[in-house]
C-alpha cells in the first residue's frame, strides 16, 4: 500500500512540475483551424524590410527575423512570399515558442499580414 501511495505521489509531482507554469504556444494556421491560436507576440506596421528581417514602427522600433521555416499568410488565409513584405503593411507576428529570447532579435514562426497592401487590420 505504501508503494502505491509513493508511486502516486511521485507521478503527481513529476506531472505537476512538467505542466506548472507552462502555457501552450498555439500558432495560427493559414486557413483557420479548430483551435484558437495564442495571442500574437507583437503586432504593428512594417517600417523596414531587409532580406531576412522586418522592423516594426513604434516608440521602440522592433527588429524581427524570419527565415525559410517562417510561415507567411494574410488574415484571410492566402500564403504570401517574403518578397511581398512591404513598408506600411500591418502585421501580426508570433515568435518561435511564442516567446522572445533576450539579447537577439526574435525569430518569427508566423507573420500574418492584414493585406498585401498597406491597409489597417479589421481584426
Backbone as CSV, one residue per row, in Angstrom:
resi,resn,N_x,N_y,N_z,CA_x,CA_y,CA_z,C_x,C_y,C_z
1,UNK,0.818,-1.190,0.000,0.000,0.000,0.000,0.864,1.257,0.000
2,UNK,1.944,1.235,0.811,2.839,2.387,0.859,3.484,2.615,-0.507
3,UNK,3.775,1.516,-1.189,4.402,1.625,-2.505,3.450,2.276,-3.502
4,UNK,2.189,1.948,-3.477,1.188,2.530,-4.372,1.067,4.028,-4.098
5,UNK,1.035,4.396,-2.839,0.934,5.808,-2.471,2.191,6.548,-2.926
6,UNK,3.347,5.949,-2.731,4.603,6.577,-3.146,4.631,6.789,-4.658
7,UNK,4.165,5.799,-5.425,4.126,5.931,-6.881,3.144,7.032,-7.286
8,UNK,1.997,7.082,-6.626,1.000,8.118,-6.928,1.555,9.508,-6.640
9,UNK,2.228,9.674,-5.511,2.807,10.967,-5.147,3.902,11.346,-6.143
10,UNK,4.757,10.416,-6.491,5.832,10.669,-7.447,5.250,11.099,-8.796
11,UNK,4.240,10.380,-9.273,3.613,10.709,-10.557,2.996,12.101,-10.506
12,UNK,2.320,12.427,-9.440,1.715,13.740,-9.280,2.778,14.836,-9.317
13,UNK,3.876,14.627,-8.587,4.939,15.633,-8.547,5.589,15.821,-9.914
14,UNK,5.880,14.748,-10.596,6.517,14.841,-11.914,5.587,15.513,-12.916
15,UNK,4.356,15.071,-12.988,3.388,15.649,-13.930,3.055,17.079,-13.553
16,UNK,2.935,17.349,-12.298,2.609,18.692,-11.840,3.702,19.682,-12.171
17,UNK,4.966,19.294,-11.991,6.078,20.185,-12.301,6.213,20.380,-13.800
18,UNK,5.932,19.360,-14.572,6.066,19.474,-16.024,5.043,20.442,-16.586
19,UNK,3.863,20.497,-15.992,2.825,21.367,-16.540,2.684,22.684,-15.794
20,UNK,3.286,22.808,-14.630,3.142,24.030,-13.841,3.826,25.190,-14.542
21,UNK,3.098,26.285,-14.698,3.687,27.492,-15.256,3.918,27.444,-16.751
22,UNK,3.487,26.411,-17.427,3.674,26.356,-18.864,2.339,26.570,-19.543
23,UNK,2.391,27.331,-20.599,1.194,27.506,-21.410,1.546,27.086,-22.826
24,UNK,0.601,26.512,-23.489,0.847,26.035,-24.839,0.965,27.214,-25.789
25,UNK,1.865,27.095,-26.718,2.026,28.080,-27.775,1.294,27.535,-28.991
26,UNK,0.160,28.130,-29.307,-0.641,27.663,-30.436,-0.526,28.689,-31.556
27,UNK,0.119,28.290,-32.637,0.306,29.185,-33.775,-0.918,29.151,-34.679
28,UNK,-1.210,30.276,-35.330,-2.335,30.273,-36.271,-1.985,29.449,-37.501
29,UNK,-3.003,28.951,-38.167,-2.804,28.236,-39.429,-3.446,29.056,-40.535
30,UNK,-2.965,28.874,-41.752,-3.359,29.734,-42.866,-4.862,29.807,-43.096
31,UNK,-5.539,28.707,-43.070,-6.968,28.725,-43.364,-7.810,28.465,-42.126
32,UNK,-7.373,29.022,-41.008,-8.109,28.838,-39.757,-7.842,27.482,-39.164
33,UNK,-8.624,27.126,-38.202,-8.460,25.839,-37.542,-9.466,25.705,-36.433
34,UNK,-9.442,24.550,-35.820,-10.377,24.274,-34.743,-9.928,24.837,-33.405
35,UNK,-8.631,25.148,-33.291,-8.078,25.613,-32.028,-7.743,27.096,-32.143
36,UNK,-8.157,27.850,-31.149,-7.862,29.285,-31.104,-6.358,29.473,-30.900
37,UNK,-5.697,30.283,-31.757,-4.253,30.474,-31.575,-3.950,31.347,-30.357
38,UNK,-2.730,31.266,-29.902,-2.257,32.148,-28.836,-2.287,33.579,-29.353
39,UNK,-2.345,34.558,-28.456,-2.274,35.950,-28.926,-0.949,36.177,-29.657
40,UNK,-0.968,37.072,-30.618,0.260,37.399,-31.346,1.312,37.911,-30.369
41,UNK,2.567,37.587,-30.637,3.658,38.062,-29.786,3.792,39.571,-29.898
42,UNK,3.557,40.092,-31.100,3.638,41.522,-31.361,2.830,41.818,-32.617
43,UNK,2.358,43.036,-32.724,1.690,43.469,-33.941,2.085,44.903,-34.212
44,UNK,2.021,45.299,-35.467,2.393,46.665,-35.800,2.487,46.867,-37.293
45,UNK,3.112,47.971,-37.653,3.270,48.375,-39.044,4.732,48.219,-39.424
46,UNK,4.968,47.617,-40.577,6.345,47.414,-41.040,6.958,48.761,-41.405
47,UNK,8.116,49.060,-40.805,8.849,50.293,-41.072,10.013,50.051,-42.027
48,UNK,10.517,48.805,-42.034,11.681,48.481,-42.861,11.654,46.998,-43.176
49,UNK,12.070,46.650,-44.397,12.175,45.245,-44.806,13.585,45.006,-45.307
50,UNK,14.238,43.997,-44.762,15.552,43.576,-45.231,15.424,42.132,-45.717
51,UNK,16.519,41.538,-46.121,16.499,40.180,-46.682,15.832,39.165,-45.751
52,UNK,16.194,39.179,-44.484,15.664,38.187,-43.542,15.158,38.825,-42.261
53,UNK,14.707,40.073,-42.367,14.291,40.789,-41.167,13.300,41.892,-41.529
54,UNK,12.337,42.112,-40.627,11.469,43.275,-40.729,11.647,44.092,-39.461
55,UNK,11.352,45.378,-39.557,11.375,46.252,-38.390,9.990,46.866,-38.284
56,UNK,9.388,46.768,-37.100,8.070,47.347,-36.870,8.198,48.736,-36.262
57,UNK,7.305,49.644,-36.680,7.261,51.009,-36.139,6.773,50.965,-34.706
58,UNK,7.086,52.007,-33.986,6.584,52.133,-32.623,7.487,53.036,-31.819
59,UNK,7.147,53.221,-30.530,8.006,54.020,-29.664,9.400,53.420,-29.636
60,UNK,9.437,52.092,-29.635,10.705,51.375,-29.760,10.592,50.529,-31.021
61,UNK,11.405,50.834,-32.023,11.380,50.007,-33.232,11.754,48.586,-32.857
62,UNK,11.100,47.620,-33.479,11.319,46.219,-33.129,11.772,45.452,-34.355
63,UNK,12.996,44.943,-34.316,13.509,44.101,-35.392,13.067,42.668,-35.151
64,UNK,12.609,42.015,-36.220,12.138,40.626,-36.133,12.740,39.852,-37.296
65,UNK,13.396,38.748,-36.973,13.990,37.900,-38.003,12.957,36.922,-38.549
66,UNK,13.120,36.531,-39.798,12.309,35.457,-40.370,13.190,34.636,-41.292
67,UNK,12.754,33.410,-41.563,13.556,32.515,-42.398,12.687,31.570,-43.195
68,UNK,13.303,30.515,-43.694,12.600,29.541,-44.529,11.461,28.850,-43.794
69,UNK,11.598,28.679,-42.493,10.582,27.980,-41.703,9.431,28.897,-41.282
70,UNK,9.612,30.210,-41.443,8.560,31.161,-41.056,7.404,31.055,-42.046
71,UNK,6.194,30.918,-41.509,5.011,30.885,-42.370,4.502,32.305,-42.539
72,UNK,4.195,32.664,-43.778,3.661,33.990,-44.089,2.335,33.824,-44.808
73,UNK,1.294,34.456,-44.272,-0.008,34.424,-44.932,-0.836,35.606,-44.463
74,UNK,-1.909,35.894,-45.194,-2.785,37.002,-44.820,-3.787,36.533,-43.772
75,UNK,-4.488,37.482,-43.183,-5.519,37.132,-42.204,-6.654,36.359,-42.873
76,UNK,-6.716,36.404,-44.202,-7.745,35.676,-44.947,-7.290,34.273,-45.328
77,UNK,-6.007,33.956,-45.082,-5.519,32.609,-45.298,-4.618,32.403,-46.487
78,UNK,-4.524,33.372,-47.374,-3.678,33.193,-48.557,-2.202,33.297,-48.224
79,UNK,-1.418,32.344,-48.732,0.025,32.359,-48.473,0.688,33.531,-49.188
80,UNK,1.756,34.020,-48.581,2.488,35.181,-49.082,3.962,34.804,-49.129
81,UNK,4.669,35.307,-50.123,6.121,35.111,-50.184,6.797,36.276,-49.466
82,UNK,7.982,36.024,-48.933,8.680,37.071,-48.167,8.973,38.298,-49.028
83,UNK,9.118,38.107,-50.328,9.387,39.261,-51.201,8.168,40.192,-51.291
84,UNK,6.998,39.753,-50.807,5.797,40.577,-50.807,5.674,41.452,-49.559
85,UNK,6.580,41.282,-48.594,6.565,42.131,-47.399,6.993,43.538,-47.800
86,UNK,6.195,44.541,-47.395,6.445,45.925,-47.792,6.267,46.866,-46.599
87,UNK,6.960,47.989,-46.675,6.807,49.044,-45.678,5.357,49.512,-45.685
88,UNK,4.791,49.702,-44.496,3.428,50.189,-44.349,2.397,49.098,-44.119
89,UNK,2.772,47.831,-44.332,1.827,46.737,-44.104,1.633,46.508,-42.610
90,UNK,0.406,46.225,-42.234,0.073,45.889,-40.842,0.222,44.377,-40.686
91,UNK,0.920,43.964,-39.625,1.177,42.539,-39.418,0.956,42.123,-37.967
92,UNK,0.635,40.847,-37.808,0.649,40.157,-36.526,1.809,39.176,-36.614
93,UNK,2.601,39.065,-35.540,3.763,38.175,-35.555,3.739,37.284,-34.324
94,UNK,3.947,35.991,-34.546,4.108,35.012,-33.463,5.557,34.567,-33.489
95,UNK,6.247,34.725,-32.365,7.635,34.290,-32.271,7.693,32.779,-32.094
96,UNK,8.813,32.184,-32.434,9.031,30.758,-32.189,8.870,30.522,-30.693
97,UNK,7.998,29.589,-30.334,7.716,29.315,-28.932,6.862,30.379,-28.261
98,UNK,6.383,31.345,-29.047,5.570,32.471,-28.542,6.316,33.295,-27.500
99,UNK,7.635,33.218,-27.500,8.435,33.954,-26.526,9.574,34.672,-27.225
100,UNK,9.978,35.763,-26.619,11.140,36.497,-27.101,12.326,36.142,-26.221
101,UNK,13.432,35.787,-26.842,14.649,35.478,-26.107,15.465,36.768,-26.020
102,UNK,15.753,37.242,-24.801,16.501,38.495,-24.658,17.871,38.434,-25.327
103,UNK,18.276,39.557,-25.895,19.623,39.655,-26.449,19.716,39.542,-27.958
104,UNK,18.723,38.959,-28.596,18.759,38.842,-30.053,17.390,39.204,-30.618
105,UNK,17.354,39.685,-31.864,16.034,39.916,-32.452,15.269,38.596,-32.505
106,UNK,14.001,38.603,-32.137,13.225,37.362,-32.115,13.049,36.782,-33.518
107,UNK,12.873,35.469,-33.560,12.629,34.762,-34.812,11.141,34.512,-34.938
108,UNK,10.565,34.920,-36.065,9.137,34.752,-36.296,8.827,33.328,-36.738
109,UNK,7.825,32.727,-36.102,7.298,31.440,-36.556,6.227,31.699,-37.605
110,UNK,5.419,32.761,-37.366,4.334,33.137,-38.277,4.311,34.660,-38.409
111,UNK,4.192,35.127,-39.644,3.906,36.535,-39.914,2.589,36.545,-40.681
112,UNK,1.618,37.213,-40.097,0.283,37.266,-40.703,0.018,38.709,-41.122
113,UNK,-0.198,38.917,-42.405,-0.457,40.246,-42.933,-1.946,40.528,-42.971
114,UNK,-2.308,41.769,-42.652,-3.719,42.160,-42.792,-4.086,42.217,-44.265
115,UNK,-3.141,42.655,-45.067,-3.355,42.754,-46.505,-1.987,42.885,-47.152
116,UNK,-1.864,42.509,-48.413,-0.597,42.732,-49.099,-0.443,44.205,-49.439
117,UNK,-1.516,44.977,-49.355,-1.451,46.428,-49.493,-1.269,47.019,-48.091
118,UNK,-0.916,48.279,-48.035,-0.748,48.939,-46.735,-2.114,49.355,-46.218
119,UNK,-2.829,48.422,-45.634,-4.166,48.682,-45.099,-4.198,48.302,-43.629
120,UNK,-4.990,49.026,-42.827,-5.098,48.660,-41.411,-5.873,47.355,-41.242
121,UNK,-5.627,46.701,-40.118,-6.318,45.449,-39.812,-7.732,45.739,-39.351
122,UNK,-8.631,44.868,-39.721,-10.017,44.977,-39.271,-10.316,43.955,-38.190
123,UNK,-9.268,43.275,-37.695,-9.424,42.251,-36.669,-9.803,42.840,-35.354
